[in-house]
Amino acid sequence: MTAASHRGRVGLVVVSHSELLAGGVAELAAQMAPDVTVHPVGGTEEGGLGTDYGAVVEALADADSGAGVVVLYDLGSAKMTADMAVESADDPSRYQVVDAPLVEGAVAAAVAAQGGAALAAVAAAAEGASGDTPVSAPDRPALHLVPDAVTAEVPLTNEVGLHARPAALLSRTVAELDADVLVRYGSEEANAASVLALMGLSAPGGRSITVVATGKDAAEAVRRIEELAERGFDD
């Protein structure tokens, strides 16, 4: 296990043919979501490449803290093993094997679970991860023309900018608010709900991002992001 169990949050199981690959993906996902249980299951019982049905069954039980478990896999036979393990569970509805890019899907699922999303929403976040890329914004309306928007230029005071952990912190910071938040850097913009899209902006330290928020909690969302940046994203 690479993160502490927190009752009420969806857990994750990463199934790979390689113990190293499973562990690396789980470690990255856990960095994004410190309160989510993430279990890597990789390799055979003898230490070779392959999958271990018994280990997956055990991981499913250990990762379930009350809200169910999303299972990600690397190759087709890993999916077969995961499906068999889920089918053998007392309540298969508590587990969902998703067809998602392994790394991106695990990161997206972890962040969704960290925010308290339910099983179906965490699975959907993983499955939609391949489309979480920044979009070109030159044809979008100027931010000051977006009705009722709250905007701010936010300097990135940390050395590395919006890399993995700061992006996850930013996303989690606004997840619980009633606000739609866009982050723009250069000619691209990203939905703040997507860690992968934020990372894809490649906004470096020492530069500024533009934040535009709408909705009931728009001002609070911008304030929280400014505060987070001021303290260097706790880097």
C-alpha positions in Angstrom: 0.0 0.0 0.0 1.4 3.4 -0.9 -1.1 5.7 0.8 -3.0 5.7 4.1 -6.5 4.3 4.1 -9.2 6.9 4.7 -12.7 5.5 5.3 -15.3 6.8 2.9 -13.0 7.4 -0.1 -12.8 5.1 -3.1 -9.6 3.0 -3.2 -7.5 2.2 -6.2 -5.7 -1.0 -7.3 -3.1 -0.9 -10.0 -2.6 -4.3 -11.8 0.5 -4.7 -13.9 2.7 -7.5 -15.3 5.6 -5.7 -13.7 6.0 -5.2 -10.0 8.2 -2.1 -10.7 5.6 -0.6 -13.0 2.7 -1.2 -10.7 4.6 0.3 -7.8 5.7 3.4 -9.7 2.2 4.2 -11.0 0.8 3.7 -7.5 3.4 5.9 -6.0 2.6 8.7 -8.4 -1.1 8.4 -7.8 -0.6 8.4 -4.1 1.4 11.6 -4.3 -1.6 13.3 -5.9 -4.0 11.9 -3.3 -2.5 11.4 0.2 -5.8 10.2 1.7 -6.6 7.6 -0.8 -5.6 4.0 -0.5 -3.6 2.9 -3.6 -2.5 -0.7 -3.9 0.0 -1.9 -6.6 -0.2 -5.5 -7.7 2.5 -6.5 -10.1 4.4 -9.6 -11.3 4.0 -13.2 -10.4 4.3 -14.8 -7.0 7.8 -16.0 -8.1 8.9 -12.5 -8.9 8.6 -12.7 -12.7 6.5 -10.8 -15.2 2.8 -11.7 -15.1 -0.2 -11.4 -12.9 -1.2 -13.1 -9.7 -4.9 -13.7 -9.2 -4.6 -14.3 -5.5 -2.7 -11.0 -4.9 -5.3 -9.1 -6.8 -8.1 -10.6 -4.7 -6.2 -9.6 -1.6 -5.6 -6.1 -2.9 -9.2 -5.5 -3.7 -10.2 -6.3 -0.1 -7.5 -4.2 1.4 -8.1 -1.2 -0.8 -11.9 -1.1 0.0 -12.3 1.4 2.9 -16.1 1.5 2.4 -16.7 3.3 -0.9 -15.5 0.7 -3.3 -12.5 0.2 -5.5 -11.5 1.2 -9.0 -9.1 -1.2 -10.7 -6.6 -0.2 -13.5 -4.5 -2.5 -15.6 -1.7 -2.4 -18.1 -2.3 -5.3 -20.6 -5.2 -7.5 -21.7 -4.3 -10.5 -19.5 -4.0 -8.2 -16.5 -7.6 -7.2 -17.2 -8.6 -10.8 -17.3 -7.1 -11.4 -13.9 -8.7 -8.3 -12.5 -12.1 -9.3 -13.9 -11.8 -12.7 -12.4 -10.9 -11.3 -9.0 -13.9 -8.9 -9.1 -16.3 -11.7 -10.2 -15.2 -13.8 -7.2 -15.9 -11.1 -4.7 -18.9 -11.3 -2.4 -20.2 -8.0 -3.9 -18.7 -7.4 -7.3 -20.6 -4.1 -7.6 -18.2 -2.6 -5.1 -15.3 -3.0 -7.7 -15.0 -1.5 -11.1 -12.3 -2.4 -13.7 -11.8 0.5 -16.0 -10.4 0.8 -19.5 -8.1 3.7 -19.1 -4.5 4.8 -19.8 -2.6 3.4 -16.8 -0.7 6.4 -15.6 -3.1 9.2 -16.6 -6.1 7.1 -15.5 -4.5 6.4 -12.1 -3.7 10.0 -11.5 -7.1 11.2 -12.6 -8.9 8.6 -10.5 -6.8 9.3 -7.4 -7.6 13.0 -7.5 -11.3 12.4 -8.0 -11.2 10.0 -5.0 -9.3 12.5 -2.9 -12.1 14.9 -3.5 -14.7 12.5 -2.2 -16.2 11.4 -5.6 -18.3 8.2 -5.6 -17.2 5.0 -7.3 -18.8 5.7 -10.7 -17.4 9.2 -10.8 -13.9 8.0 -10.0 -14.1 5.4 -12.7 -15.3 8.0 -15.2 -12.4 10.3 -14.3 -10.0 7.5 -15.1 -11.7 6.6 -18.3 -11.8 10.2 -19.5 -8.1 10.8 -18.6 -6.9 10.4 -22.2 -8.8 13.5 -23.2 -7.5 15.7 -20.3 -5.3 17.9 -22.4 -5.1 21.7 -22.6 -7.0 23.4 -25.4 -5.9 26.3 -27.5 -7.6 29.4 -26.4 -7.1 32.1 -29.1 -10.7 31.9 -30.3 -12.2 32.0 -26.8 -13.6 35.3 -25.5 -11.3 37.6 -23.6 -11.4 36.7 -19.9 -12.7 40.1 -18.9 -15.7 39.6 -21.3 -16.8 36.3 -19.6 -20.1 37.3 -17.8 -19.7 37.5 -14.0 -16.2 36.1 -14.1 -13.6 36.7 -11.4 -10.1 36.8 -12.8 -6.6 37.2 -11.5 -3.0 37.0 -12.7 -1.3 34.6 -10.3 2.5 34.4 -10.2 3.9 30.9 -9.7 6.3 31.5 -6.9 7.6 27.9 -6.6 10.6 26.8 -8.6 9.0 24.2 -10.9 5.6 25.7 -11.5 2.6 23.6 -12.2 4.2 20.2 -12.1 2.4 17.1 -10.7 2.0 17.9 -7.0 1.2 21.6 -7.3 -1.3 20.8 -10.1 -3.0 18.3 -7.8 -3.1 20.8 -4.9 -4.6 23.4 -7.1 -7.3 21.0 -8.4 -8.1 19.8 -4.8 -8.2 23.4 -3.5 -11.2 24.3 -5.7 -12.9 20.9 -6.0 -15.2 21.4 -3.1 -16.4 24.9 -4.2 -19.4 25.8 -6.4 -17.3 27.3 -9.1 -16.0 26.6 -12.6 -12.4 27.5 -12.9 -10.1 27.8 -15.9 -6.4 28.3 -15.8 -4.7 29.9 -18.8 -1.0 30.0 -19.7 0.0 31.5 -23.0 -2.4 30.4 -25.7 -3.7 27.4 -23.9 -6.2 26.9 -21.1 -7.1 24.0 -18.8 -10.0 23.2 -16.6 -8.8 23.3 -13.0 -10.7 20.1 -12.2 -8.2 18.2 -14.4 -4.8 17.6 -12.9 -3.5 16.3 -16.2 -4.7 19.3 -18.1 -3.1 21.6 -15.6 0.2 19.7 -15.9 -0.1 19.9 -19.7 0.0 23.7 -19.6 3.7 23.3 -18.7 3.6 26.6 -16.8 7.1 27.1 -15.2 8.0 28.7 -11.9 8.6 32.4 -12.1 5.8 33.0 -14.7 2.2 33.8 -14.2 -1.0 32.0 -14.9 -4.4 33.6 -15.5 -7.3 32.3 -13.4 -10.9 32.8 -14.4 -13.7 31.6 -12.2 -17.5 31.7 -12.5 -20.2 30.5 -10.2 -21.3 31.1 -6.6 -17.9 30.5 -5.1 -15.8 32.1 -7.9 -14.2 34.8 -5.7 -13.3 32.2 -3.0 -11.8 29.9 -5.7 -9.5 32.7 -7.0 -8.6 33.7 -3.4 -7.6 30.1 -2.6 -5.5 29.7 -5.7 -3.7 33.0 -5.0 -3.0 31.9 -1.4 -1.7 28.5 -2.6 0.6 30.2 -5.0 1.8 32.7 -2.5 3.0 29.9 -0.2 4.8 28.2 -3.1 2.4 25.3 -3.3 4.0 24.0 -0.1 7.0 22.9 -2.2 
